[in-house]
Amino acid sequence: MKKPTKYRWFIASLIFFITLVNFIDRSAISFVIVPLKQEFGFSDKEFGMILSAFGLGYIMLTALGGWLVDKLGARSVWPIAAVAWSLCVGLLGFAVGFWSFVGLRILLGVAEGPHFPAVTRSISDWLPPNERARALSIGLVAIPLSAVVGAPITSYLVADFGWRVMFFAISLVGILWAIVWYWAFTDRPEDSPYVSEEEKKLIATTCPRQAKMNKTPIDWRFILTHPALVANNIAYFAFGYMLFFATLWLPGYFLTQHGLNLKSVGWYLTIPWLVGAIFLKAGGFLSDWLYKKTGSSRLARSHLIWSSQLLAAISFVCLSFTSSLGLSIFFLSLGLGFGLMPQPAFFSINIDVAKDRAGSSQGVTSSCLSLAGVIAPIATGWLIDLTGSYQAAFLLLAGFTGIAVVTVILFHHPDREWAPSRS
């Protein structure tokens, strides 16, 4: 008899790596704010429009991407998406003006649309319920770590070789990952030659609905009107607003408000993003521990979401009223830490509630994040041009997060049985 394998955790590590690459690719443009403004004369408002173009493209394919993942499987959809977005990143190195940047950022968003639905579907198929939040936290911790790793790399590439070379260099990694993923992953764990019978039995007994790809029609009424899923999506919009603000505008914040040079910004940003990675990982373990102890998604997911977002909102309010570099790093670290902490719980809700349509449900949730990706860059650029500082931008971020807290407390009840009205 073969020894029990833990191949499912290797799959989780591949998900971690491509999420790391995904966020480096989408946020690398934030480190070329100064070079692009100098070369093309962009205002903060125009640069915000370039940044928001990604969200406009992203919203086009997130829900459809989730449907494609559920219907065709993550083995084929995901590597195609990874190759497509990598090519878009490389082509940014050839951009020659405002509209070429806008067009390529839209295409980049379209290509990245299936990413998070594929994350959710893969974890749903390969991990039992009491391991999912931890597995998700492995994949999702790549988001803050992408800044820890990517900020120094991209800032040095831009400073030493120019912004065009930076885009060319980082575009290659996603293509290599696509080859590895297609070789290593199967949509059904039982079809993998690398999984032992013991591991297959564990997955089959705890995830019986994943025995085969589901061919039944998707109940979109359930996905779009379930109160817990709707509340989850509203809260995830606030999370997305924070995430897009942080990944796209924080380099500019440190460059203009604290007078740092580009290489220093790359290193200073590693501190709050590293704190965010630790908090996100802790959130995954805490959520799974609470679920194992109580069996309640309300206790393990909902309470973690609203309490973390409340602390994040308070931290961003404090950040808006400080001007020293040390306090700015401190409050920013807390804001990102608490803001990122509930992300595994957001994803777990789609698996807990939508079950065998977790990919489609996550696609809708990611559409809310992409909507935030349209609004956050434009609103931030407009407020900076209007006020000359980032204070109003931080306060608006805290306001959206506060609305999410109230929504989750009142309507986020994933344990309740519910069926949509057919009348």
Secondary structure, DSSP 4 states (H G I P E B T S, - for coil): -PPPP-HHHHHHHHHHHHHHHHHHHHHGGGGGHHHHHHHH---HHHHHHHHHHHHHHHHHHHHHHHHHHHHH-HHHHHHHHHHHHHHHHHHHTT--SHHHHHHHHHHHHHHHTTHHHHHHHHHHHHS-HHHHHHHHHHHHTHHHHHHHHHHHHHHHHHHHH-HHHHHHHHTHHHHHHHHHHHHH--SSGGG-TTS-HHHHHHHHHH-GGGGS---SPP-HHHHHH-HHHHHHHHHHHHHHHHHHHHHHHHHHHHHHHS---HHHHHHHTHHHHHHHHHHHHHHHHHHHHHHHHH--HIIIIIHHHHHHHHHHHHHHHHHHT--SHHHHHHHHHHHHHHHHTTHHHHHHHHHHHHGGGHHHHHHHHHHHHHHHHHHHHHHHHHHHHHHSSSHHHHHHHHHHHHHHHHHHHHH--TTS-------
